[in-house]
Structures are given as structure tokens and as C-alpha cells.
């Protein structure tokens, strides 16, 4: 994996969006931005879709190996419902989807999330101060560490 990626989100006449991601060969940020601009211009010359957003992203780390068979399946998810900030408003929620969740995130039934799990609470607490969600809101930690509930689900596609 290169040091930087260029991600273009394109939008069509129906409002449907698609992402295109390109791993860039440049190691310097300014050079990566310049290359992304060239790719953007060339892409614009071959598509009728409009650019909804474009980003140059620094790739911090990545794994060249895969987990052992049966250990991790990203189509399995822990869906954690978090409270969003906002005073005097109707309650609002945001779903945090965790792919290939660890068994320790679940209660004994292996279907419902253990909202007292410290690792999960630490993640939600960090997200509450480091990211903006939904309409520029953040997670409200005042209620049960920001977590309302959670369940296991699978998004496996039929063969």
C-alpha cells in the first residue's frame, strides 16, 4: 500500500453515489495532491457523473496478512446504537457498525451487546470527542456511556 490514497465520490442523476479509490505512488503529500488533481481531471473527461467529494488520504497502516480461517468474518457485525448530542430535541441515535466483532462484546446469548464492555465504552468515548457524526453531532456520553443498546447481525449475501 502506498503512503496516500485518492478517493473520489461520484454522484449520478438519480442521486446515487459510488466511491473510487486509487492508491497513489507518491510519498510526499504535496506530490500526492498534485497526482490526485491530474487523476480527477482525467476522470472528469470520461464520466458524466459529478464529483460529490474528493479526498487525499494518508495511509497510516495496513496488514499484509489475513486472520486464520474462521476467526474473522466482516459480514458479521456488532451494531451498537449510540445516543447523539442535542438538548431539547427528540432523542437521536447513531449506529456504530463493528465488523468481525470479538465474542467478548456480547452477552451470554451471543446476540446482544454487553454495553458495559470496557473496550467498547473506551471506543465510544474516544469517538465522542474525536469525530462528528450525522449532522455534525457527537455521541452523548451522559446516558449509559453513550450506548443505548446493541445486537449481532450478519450482512452475508446469498451465493
SULGI-V560260 format. One record per residue. N is the residue number from 0. RES is the residue in one letter. PSI is psi in whole degrees, 0 to 359 (NA if undefined). Layout:
n:res:psi
N:RES:PSI
N:RES:PSI
//
This chain:
n:res:psi
0:X:138
1:X:176
2:X:334
3:X:153
4:X:150
5:X:125
6:X:121
7:X:128
8:X:121
9:X:149
10:X:139
11:X:184
12:X:338
13:X:0
14:X:7
15:X:142
16:X:149
17:X:149
18:X:142
19:X:130
20:X:133
21:X:125
22:X:124
23:X:152
24:X:345
25:X:144
26:X:344
27:X:139
28:X:311
29:X:320
30:X:322
31:X:318
32:X:319
33:X:316
34:X:321
35:X:322
36:X:321
37:X:314
38:X:318
39:X:312
40:X:318
41:X:321
42:X:319
43:X:333
44:X:351
45:X:5
46:X:147
47:X:348
48:X:156
49:X:156
50:X:113
51:X:318
52:X:157
53:X:140
54:X:143
55:X:121
56:X:134
57:X:126
58:X:116
59:X:315
60:X:167
61:X:154
62:X:137
63:X:358
64:X:168
65:X:154
66:X:160
67:X:153
68:X:132
69:X:357
70:X:316
71:X:128
72:X:106
73:X:350
74:X:344
75:X:138
76:X:149
77:X:121
78:X:111
79:X:120
80:X:119
81:X:146
82:X:140
83:X:156
84:X:165
85:X:115
86:X:142
87:X:13
88:X:166
89:X:144
90:X:134
91:X:148
92:X:160
93:X:137
94:X:119
95:X:118
96:X:121
97:X:112
98:X:149
99:X:58
100:X:146
101:X:146
102:X:330
103:X:345
104:X:348
105:X:155
106:X:179
107:X:332
108:X:351
109:X:18
110:X:324
111:X:147
112:X:138
113:X:98
114:X:356
115:X:0
116:X:121
117:X:321
118:X:319
119:X:316
120:X:321
121:X:317
122:X:312
123:X:319
124:X:317
125:X:317
126:X:326
127:X:335
128:X:347
129:X:349
130:X:155
131:X:140
132:X:165
133:X:242
134:X:49
135:X:20
136:X:172
137:X:170
138:X:136
139:X:108
140:X:356
141:X:336
142:X:118
143:X:54
144:X:23
145:X:357
146:X:124
147:X:310
148:X:182
149:X:154
150:X:162
151:X:144
152:X:160
153:X:138
154:X:28
155:X:140
156:X:145
157:X:143
158:X:NA
//
